[in-house]
Amino acid sequence: MFLIFLSLAAVCLVFFVWSDHTSGKTTATNSKKTSFKSIQTDFKEGWSKIFNQKTSSSTNSSTNTTTQSNASPMISQADFTKKINAIIGNSKANIYVLDTKTGAKLTYSNSNKDFWLASSVKASILTQIVKDDGPLTGDLNDIATEMVEISDNQSAIDLFDDIGGYPALELLWKNLGMTSTVANTEGFGLSTSTAADQIKLLKYILTMPSSDKDYILNLMSNITSSQRFGIGVMKDPAFKNGWLNADNGTWHVNTIGYSDHERYLVAILTRNNTDQDSGEALVSKIAGYIIPKSKTIRLLA
């Protein structure tokens, strides 16, 4: 069909060019020869314009398609900040979100220090032992499963001892450039970090050998239903939450992990929450803001 169209276009072009020249009727003695050469020249120029216009149109179409495909479905930074400011109250938050497909980011911070990792530190413990030993089997697998999926503290202590305690964790964080993550020897859950540092950990997990990565993500995707807040409200989540009360009665509540088959890396650290429930509700709302529902529906349509 395309070849037929081009043939018809060529015939029409010859016709109009010939008509134009014959209607002009030059008085030069070599008018027929000149007219024929002019027709050839005009034909080539006309054909070139048609071809270039077609190519330009295709290129623009391709560019537009590329631009659209590279657009992240995440909320805009301005809207993200506005929504969080509307619900943050007296809580403090440090947030980092990365779209690994487009490189788009969302950040928020009304404080950049003193965020306890609480049970979110268990993601670091798991990463370190799998880095050393590969996918766990037998009793170690059972212990790791309890540590991650139901956040069992004794299981975390057992694996923490198995990796070599604080020196091993500190070395992991140092090697990953997590310079704002500080171990607390009074309890590994009291170790402090930032959202940007936790994103470094999440990035590293994705670079591990496939068997190691899949093992870690499988555990993080099977969190018990009662703990599926924060990133747990997003699409296809793999995550580890943390919650811990401070001496003044306020709560640290965190959520770190992945959404949508590891496309989105998310770290939401909060403190100074009135209670555990309000902290969990806060991180869940924030996670729910990242991908607007209207955009999700439009993408699936």
C-alpha positions in Angstrom: 0.0 0.0 0.0 2.9 2.4 0.9 4.6 1.7 -2.5 1.3 2.3 -4.3 0.9 5.7 -2.5 4.5 6.7 -3.4 4.0 5.7 -7.1 0.8 7.8 -7.3 2.5 10.7 -5.6 5.4 10.5 -8.1 3.0 10.4 -11.0 1.1 13.4 -9.7 4.3 15.3 -9.1 5.5 14.7 -12.7 2.1 15.8 -14.0 2.0 19.1 -12.0 5.7 19.9 -12.8 5.1 19.2 -16.5 1.9 21.3 -16.5 3.7 24.1 -14.9 6.5 24.1 -17.4 4.4 23.7 -20.5 2.0 26.4 -19.4 5.0 28.8 -19.1 6.2 28.1 -22.7 9.8 29.5 -22.8 10.9 31.3 -25.9 14.5 30.1 -25.8 15.7 28.0 -28.7 16.6 25.1 -26.5 13.3 25.3 -24.6 12.5 21.6 -24.8 15.9 20.6 -23.5 15.9 23.2 -20.7 12.3 22.3 -19.8 13.2 18.6 -19.5 16.2 19.4 -17.3 14.0 21.7 -15.1 11.4 18.9 -14.8 14.1 16.6 -13.6 15.5 19.1 -11.1 12.0 19.9 -9.8 11.1 16.3 -9.6 14.1 15.5 -7.5 13.5 18.5 -5.3 9.8 17.6 -4.9 10.7 14.0 -4.1 13.3 15.1 -1.6 10.7 17.3 0.2 8.2 14.5 0.4 10.8 12.0 1.7 12.2 14.5 4.2 8.8 15.4 5.5 8.0 11.8 6.0 11.3 11.2 7.7 10.9 14.3 9.9 7.4 13.2 10.8 8.7 9.7 11.8 11.5 11.2 13.8 9.2 13.6 15.7 6.8 10.7 16.4 9.7 8.6 17.7 10.9 11.5 19.9 7.4 12.1 21.3 7.1 8.4 22.1 10.4 8.3 23.8 9.6 11.4 25.8 6.3 9.9 26.9 7.8 6.5 27.8 10.6 8.3 29.9 8.0 10.2 31.9 7.7 8.8 35.5 4.2 8.2 36.7 5.3 9.4 40.2 3.6 12.5 41.7 5.4 15.8 41.1 7.9 16.9 43.8 5.8 20.0 44.5 2.6 18.0 45.0 4.5 15.4 47.1 5.8 18.1 49.4 2.5 19.8 49.7 0.6 16.6 50.6 3.1 15.6 53.3 3.1 19.1 54.8 -0.6 18.8 55.1 -0.5 15.6 57.2 2.9 15.7 59.0 1.8 17.5 62.1 4.5 17.3 64.8 6.1 14.2 63.3 9.6 14.4 61.7 10.2 12.6 58.4 13.2 11.9 56.1 12.1 10.4 52.7 13.8 9.3 49.5 12.1 7.7 46.5 13.8 6.6 43.3 12.2 5.5 40.0 14.9 3.1 38.7 13.4 3.2 35.2 13.5 6.9 34.7 15.9 8.2 37.4 13.1 10.4 38.8 13.3 11.1 42.5 11.1 12.4 45.3 12.6 13.6 48.6 11.3 15.2 51.7 12.9 16.2 55.0 11.9 18.3 58.0 14.8 16.7 59.9 17.9 14.7 58.8 19.1 13.1 62.0 18.2 10.9 64.9 16.0 8.4 63.0 16.2 5.0 64.6 16.2 2.1 62.2 14.2 -0.1 64.7 13.3 -3.4 62.9 14.3 -1.9 59.5 17.9 -2.7 60.5 17.0 -6.4 59.9 17.3 -5.7 56.2 20.9 -4.9 56.7 21.5 -8.0 58.9 19.9 -10.2 56.2 21.9 -8.5 53.4 25.2 -9.1 55.3 24.6 -12.8 56.0 23.4 -13.6 52.5 26.4 -11.7 51.1 28.6 -14.0 53.1 26.8 -17.3 52.9 24.5 -17.0 49.9 20.8 -18.1 50.1 20.2 -19.6 53.5 19.0 -23.2 54.0 17.9 -25.3 57.0 17.8 -23.7 60.4 19.3 -20.5 59.2 16.6 -20.1 56.6 13.9 -20.6 59.2 15.5 -18.0 61.5 15.9 -15.5 58.6 12.2 -16.1 57.6 11.0 -15.4 61.1 13.3 -12.3 61.4 11.9 -10.7 58.2 8.4 -12.0 57.7 7.1 -11.6 61.3 10.0 -9.4 62.5 11.0 -11.7 65.3 13.6 -10.0 67.5 15.3 -13.1 68.9 15.8 -14.4 65.4 17.4 -11.0 64.5 19.8 -11.4 67.6 20.8 -14.9 66.5 21.6 -13.8 62.9 23.3 -10.6 64.2 25.6 -12.7 66.3 26.2 -15.1 63.3 27.4 -12.3 61.0 29.9 -11.1 63.6 27.9 -8.3 65.4 28.5 -4.6 65.1 31.8 -4.8 63.2 30.2 -6.6 60.3 27.3 -4.2 60.1 29.5 -1.2 60.3 31.8 -2.6 57.6 28.8 -3.2 55.3 27.5 0.3 55.8 31.0 1.7 55.2 31.5 -0.2 52.0 28.2 1.0 50.7 29.0 4.6 51.4 26.3 4.8 54.1 28.2 7.5 56.0 25.1 8.8 57.8 24.3 5.5 59.3 25.6 5.1 62.8 25.5 1.9 64.9 24.3 2.0 68.5 25.9 -0.6 70.7 23.0 -0.4 73.2 20.9 -2.1 70.6 21.1 -2.5 66.9 17.6 -1.2 66.5 18.7 2.1 68.0 21.2 2.6 65.1 20.4 5.8 63.2 20.3 6.4 59.5 18.9 8.6 56.7 16.5 7.7 53.8 19.3 8.4 51.3 21.6 5.8 53.1 18.8 3.2 53.1 18.4 3.7 49.3 22.1 2.8 49.0 21.4 -0.5 50.8 18.4 -1.2 48.5 20.4 -0.4 45.4 23.1 -2.8 46.5 20.7 -5.7 47.0 19.7 -5.3 43.4 23.3 -5.7 42.3 23.9 -8.9 44.2 24.0 -12.3 42.4 20.6 -13.3 41.2 20.2 -16.1 43.7 21.1 -13.9 46.6 18.9 -11.0 45.5 15.9 -13.3 44.8 16.3 -14.9 48.2 16.2 -11.5 50.0 13.4 -10.1 48.0 11.3 -13.2 48.4 11.5 -12.8 52.2 10.7 -9.1 52.0 7.7 -9.7 49.8 6.1 -12.1 52.3 5.6 -9.8 55.3 2.8 -11.0 57.6 -0.5 -9.2 56.9 -0.5 -7.3 60.3 2.7 -5.6 59.3 1.9 -4.6 55.8 1.8 -0.8 56.3 4.0 1.8 54.6 5.3 0.3 51.4 3.0 -2.6 52.0 0.1 -0.5 50.5 1.9 -0.1 47.2 1.9 -2.4 44.2 4.0 -5.6 44.4 5.9 -4.6 47.6 9.1 -6.1 49.0 10.0 -4.3 52.2 10.9 -4.2 55.9 9.2 -2.0 58.4 10.4 -0.8 61.8 8.7 0.6 64.8 10.0 1.5 68.3 8.9 3.7 71.1 11.2 6.3 72.6 11.5 7.1 76.4 9.3 10.2 75.9 6.4 8.1 74.6 6.7 9.0 71.0 7.3 6.5 68.2 9.8 5.9 65.4 8.1 4.2 62.5 9.9 3.4 59.2 9.4 1.6 56.0 12.1 0.7 53.4 12.0 -1.4 50.3 10.7 -1.8 46.8 7.5 -1.5 44.8 6.3 -2.6 41.4 8.8 -5.4 40.8 11.7 -3.4 42.2 11.0 -0.4 40.0 10.6 2.0 42.9 13.1 2.2 45.8 11.5 3.8 48.8 12.8 4.8 52.2 10.5 6.6 54.6 11.8 7.2 58.1 9.7 9.0 60.7 9.9 9.9 64.4 8.1 11.9 67.0 4.8 10.2 66.2 2.2 10.3 68.9 1.8 6.6 69.0 2.5 3.5 66.9 -0.8 3.6 65.0 -0.5 7.2 64.0 3.1 6.5 62.8 1.9 3.5 60.7 -0.9 5.6 59.2 1.5 8.4 58.4 4.0 6.2 56.5 1.2 4.4 54.7 -0.3 7.7 53.5 3.0 8.9 52.3 3.7 5.7 50.4 0.2 5.9 48.9 1.0 9.4 47.6 3.9 8.3 45.4 2.0 6.9 42.5 -1.3 8.8 42.0 -4.2 6.4 41.5 -5.5 8.3 38.4 -2.1 7.7 36.7 -2.1 4.1 37.7 -5.5 3.6 36.1 -4.4 5.5 33.0 -1.3 3.4 32.6 -3.3 0.2 32.8 -6.0 1.3 30.4 
